[in-house]
Amino acid sequence: MARKNREWKLAKKAERLAAPASATQQTARQSPYKMRLVIDQIRGLKVNEALGLLQFSKKHAAGQITKVLKSAVANAEAKAQRRQESLDVDDLYVTKAIVNEGPKLKRWTPAAMGRATPMLKRTSHVEIVVDTKEGR
């Protein structure tokens, strides 16, 4: 039984090393709609172009997405180092960039005549995957 468990762990580790590098940020305090406006601009770009675009963007979401993108690049470098391969950061592309809705923070605000109205403070989950393009 222990041998099967060891083999399974080694197979999982090899699978993780073979997968492209990614980074996620969960429960970012901004609505997914606003985050998607920025993430749609960088999908499919080279990492350096994406970072340049995010640096000069006026959107608040650009700062949070920049952190996730830099983390994905650092994860790609660490993964290449573990495999003892060389990695040129200039060859990395944003292959997958998605924003999903996170849990809503439910709050109440005062209204007229002693009532209260609900406020939904939305959160986002950001996931970015970077990889090199094959055949280049």
Secondary structure as UniProt FT lines:
FT   HELIX           2..18
FT   STRAND          21..28
FT   HELIX           32..42
FT   TURN            43..44
FT   HELIX           47..55
FT   HELIX           61..82
FT   TURN            83..84
FT   HELIX           89..91
FT   STRAND          92..101
FT   STRAND          105..110
FT   HELIX           112..114
FT   STRAND          116..121
FT   STRAND          124..132
FT   TURN            134..135
//
